[in-house]
Amino acid sequence: MELSVAIYDLTRDFPREEIYGLTSQMRRASVSILSNIAEGHGRHSRSQLANFTAMAKGSCYELEAQLLLARELSYGAVEKLQRSQGLCNEVGRMLHSMLNKLHSREELPQVRT
């Protein structure tokens, strides 16, 4: 959730002509991460959670590439861009760890709802 909020905050400052381009892509990717985790959790199946977590991880990679492009184009405030990149990296590590646990036989931690 924090990552999506940060992305919306960052992209508010993007050029107006990017509203249907990079701004929209970044917002959708960040919401996709959040939505896939929620949907996978709601399926009450370890294999479904793994599938949706893998999709969330793909969206995280997509967002990471878009953040790099935004940096190269000098879009957004530097502080907001750095914060978003840090959160994206953190979420990526969390998703990686979650996938490893899902593919092992370890007991999963309870997810707050």
Backbone hydrogen bonds in HBPLUS format (Angstrom, degrees):
<---DONOR---> <-ACCEPTOR-->    atom                        ^
c    i                          cat <-CA-CA->   ^        H-A-AA   ^      H-
h    n   atom  resd res      DA  || num        DHA   H-A  angle D-A-AA Bond
n    s   type  num  typ     dist DA aas  dist angle  dist       angle   num
A0005-VAL N   A0001-MET O   3.02 MM   4  6.31 163.4  2.05 157.2 161.6     1
A0006-ALA N   A0002-GLU O   2.98 MM   4  6.16 155.7  2.04 144.2 151.1     2
A0007-ILE N   A0003-LEU O   2.92 MM   4  6.18 151.9  2.00 150.6 158.5     3
A0008-TYR N   A0004-SER O   2.98 MM   4  6.24 161.9  2.01 152.0 156.3     4
A0009-ASP N   A0005-VAL O   2.98 MM   4  6.19 156.5  2.03 146.2 153.1     5
A0010-LEU N   A0006-ALA O   2.86 MM   4  6.06 158.8  1.90 147.5 153.3     6
A0011-THR N   A0007-ILE O   2.90 MM   4  6.02 171.2  1.90 155.7 157.7     7
A0012-ARG N   A0008-TYR O   3.21 MM   4  6.22 127.6  2.50 137.3 148.0     8
A0013-ASP N   A0010-LEU O   3.29 MM   3  6.11 160.5  2.33 119.5 123.3     9
A0014-PHE N   A0011-THR O   3.07 MM   3  5.04 163.7  2.09 105.2 110.5    10
A0018-GLU N   A0015-PRO O   2.96 MM   3  5.59 162.6  1.99 119.9 125.6    11
A0019-ILE N   A0016-ARG O   3.13 MM   3  5.58 167.0  2.15 120.4 121.3    12
A0021-GLY N   A0018-GLU O   2.91 MM   3  4.65 149.3  2.01  99.8 109.7    13
A0023-THR N   A0018-GLU O   3.13 MM   5  5.65 145.2  2.25 139.5 147.7    14
A0025-GLN N   A0021-GLY O   2.99 MM   4  6.22 165.0  2.01 157.2 162.1    15
A0026-MET N   A0022-LEU O   2.92 MM   4  6.00 167.0  1.94 154.2 156.9    16
A0027-ARG N   A0023-THR O   3.06 MM   4  6.22 162.6  2.09 150.2 155.3    17
A0028-ARG N   A0024-SER O   2.93 MM   4  6.07 164.5  1.95 151.9 156.4    18
A0029-ALA N   A0025-GLN O   2.94 MM   4  6.10 157.2  1.99 147.4 153.8    19
A0030-SER N   A0026-MET O   3.02 MM   4  6.19 162.3  2.06 148.6 153.0    20
A0031-VAL N   A0027-ARG O   3.02 MM   4  6.20 159.1  2.07 149.8 155.6    21
A0032-SER N   A0028-ARG O   2.83 MM   4  5.91 144.8  1.95 142.2 152.6    22
A0033-ILE N   A0029-ALA O   3.13 MM   4  6.43 148.6  2.24 145.7 151.8    23
A0034-LEU N   A0030-SER O   3.46 MM   4  6.73 169.3  2.47 145.8 146.5    24
A0035-SER N   A0031-VAL O   2.81 MM   4  5.96 165.9  1.83 153.9 158.7    25
A0036-ASN N   A0032-SER O   2.88 MM   4  5.86 163.4  1.91 148.4 152.4    26
A0037-ILE N   A0033-ILE O   3.23 MM   4  6.43 160.1  2.27 150.4 155.2    27
A0038-ALA N   A0034-LEU O   3.12 MM   4  6.37 163.8  2.15 149.2 153.8    28
A0039-GLU N   A0035-SER O   2.83 MM   4  6.02 165.9  1.85 153.8 158.0    29
A0040-GLY N   A0036-ASN O   2.90 MM   4  5.93 163.4  1.93 145.3 150.4    30
A0041-HIS N   A0037-ILE O   2.98 MM   4  6.12 157.9  2.03 147.5 153.5    31
A0042-GLY N   A0038-ALA O   2.95 MM   4  6.15 151.9  2.03 146.8 154.8    32
A0043-ARG N   A0040-GLY O   3.25 MM   3  5.32 149.7  2.35  99.0 107.7    33
A0044-HIS N   A0041-HIS O   3.32 MM   3  5.90 164.7  2.35 114.7 118.9    34
A0049-LEU N   A0045-SER O   2.83 MM   4  6.05 160.3  1.87 155.3 161.3    35
A0050-ALA N   A0046-ARG O   2.94 MM   4  6.15 152.4  2.02 143.7 151.3    36
A0051-ASN N   A0047-SER O   2.97 MM   4  6.25 155.4  2.03 144.8 151.1    37
A0052-PHE N   A0048-GLN O   2.95 MM   4  6.19 168.6  1.96 156.5 158.6    38
A0053-THR N   A0049-LEU O   2.83 MM   4  5.89 147.2  1.94 143.5 153.4    39
A0054-ALA N   A0050-ALA O   2.93 MM   4  6.10 151.6  2.01 145.1 152.2    40
A0055-MET N   A0051-ASN O   3.08 MM   4  6.44 149.5  2.18 142.4 150.7    41
A0056-ALA N   A0052-PHE O   2.93 MM   4  6.17 151.6  2.01 140.8 148.8    42
A0057-LYS N   A0053-THR O   2.89 MM   4  6.16 148.8  1.99 144.5 153.1    43
A0058-GLY N   A0054-ALA O   3.03 MM   4  6.34 149.7  2.13 142.7 150.3    44
A0059-SER N   A0055-MET O   3.02 MM   4  6.37 155.4  2.08 148.6 154.8    45
A0060-CYS N   A0056-ALA O   2.90 MM   4  6.18 141.1  2.06 141.1 152.7    46
A0061-TYR N   A0057-LYS O   3.00 MM   4  6.36 152.1  2.08 148.0 154.3    47
A0062-GLU N   A0058-GLY O   3.00 MM   4  6.28 154.7  2.06 145.4 152.9    48
A0063-LEU N   A0059-SER O   2.89 MM   4  6.12 159.0  1.93 145.9 151.0    49
A0064-GLU N   A0060-CYS O   2.89 MM   4  6.11 152.8  1.96 145.4 153.4    50
A0065-ALA N   A0061-TYR O   3.06 MM   4  6.35 156.3  2.11 149.2 153.9    51
A0066-GLN N   A0062-GLU O   3.04 MM   4  6.34 155.3  2.10 147.5 154.8    52
A0067-LEU N   A0063-LEU O   2.84 MM   4  6.08 149.7  1.93 150.5 158.5    53
A0068-LEU N   A0064-GLU O   3.10 MM   4  6.38 149.4  2.20 142.3 150.2    54
A0069-LEU N   A0065-ALA O   3.01 MM   4  6.34 152.3  2.09 145.1 152.6    55
A0070-ALA N   A0066-GLN O   2.89 MM   4  6.14 159.6  1.94 147.2 152.8    56
A0071-ARG N   A0067-LEU O   2.98 MM   4  6.22 152.1  2.06 142.9 150.1    57
A0072-GLU N   A0068-LEU O   2.99 MM   4  6.29 159.6  2.03 147.7 152.9    58
A0073-LEU N   A0069-LEU O   2.92 MM   4  6.18 147.1  2.03 151.0 160.4    59
A0075-TYR N   A0070-ALA O   2.91 MM   5  5.11 173.4  1.91 152.9 153.5    60
A0074-SER N   A0071-ARG O   3.05 MM   3  4.96 155.8  2.11 102.0 109.3    61
A0081-LEU N   A0077-ALA O   2.89 MM   4  6.14 155.8  1.95 157.0 165.0    62
A0082-GLN N   A0078-VAL O   2.88 MM   4  6.09 161.9  1.92 152.7 157.1    63
A0083-ARG N   A0079-GLU O   2.97 MM   4  6.15 159.0  2.02 145.2 151.2    64
A0084-SER N   A0080-LYS O   2.95 MM   4  6.08 162.2  1.98 144.4 149.5    65
A0085-GLN N   A0081-LEU O   2.91 MM   4  6.12 158.9  1.95 150.1 156.1    66
A0086-GLY N   A0082-GLN O   2.91 MM   4  6.10 158.1  1.96 148.1 154.2    67
A0087-LEU N   A0083-ARG O   2.93 MM   4  6.19 161.7  1.96 153.3 158.0    68
A0088-CYS N   A0084-SER O   2.86 MM   4  6.02 155.8  1.92 146.9 154.2    69
A0089-ASN N   A0085-GLN O   2.93 MM   4  6.13 158.8  1.97 148.6 153.8    70
A0090-GLU N   A0086-GLY O   2.97 MM   4  6.19 157.1  2.02 145.9 152.5    71
A0091-VAL N   A0087-LEU O   2.86 MM   4  6.06 164.6  1.88 153.6 157.3    72
A0092-GLY N   A0088-CYS O   2.92 MM   4  6.07 156.7  1.97 145.8 152.8    73
A0093-ARG N   A0089-ASN O   3.00 MM   4  6.30 154.7  2.06 147.6 153.5    74
A0094-MET N   A0090-GLU O   2.97 MM   4  6.25 157.2  2.03 148.9 155.6    75
A0095-LEU N   A0091-VAL O   2.85 MM   4  6.09 159.2  1.89 154.8 159.9    76
A0096-HIS N   A0092-GLY O   2.99 MM   4  6.15 156.7  2.04 145.5 151.9    77
A0097-SER N   A0093-ARG O   2.97 MM   4  6.19 161.9  2.00 149.5 154.0    78
A0098-MET N   A0094-MET O   2.87 MM   4  6.08 156.5  1.93 146.8 154.0    79
A0099-LEU N   A0095-LEU O   2.88 MM   4  6.09 159.1  1.92 149.8 154.9    80
A0100-ASN N   A0096-HIS O   3.02 MM   4  6.30 155.6  2.08 146.6 153.3    81
A0101-LYS N   A0097-SER O   3.04 MM   4  6.34 157.4  2.09 149.2 154.7    82
A0102-LEU N   A0098-MET O   2.88 MM   4  6.12 156.3  1.93 150.3 157.4    83
A0103-HIS N   A0099-LEU O   2.97 MM   4  6.14 145.0  2.09 146.3 154.6    84
A0104-SER N   A0101-LYS O   3.17 MM   3  5.07 148.4  2.27  96.7 106.2    85
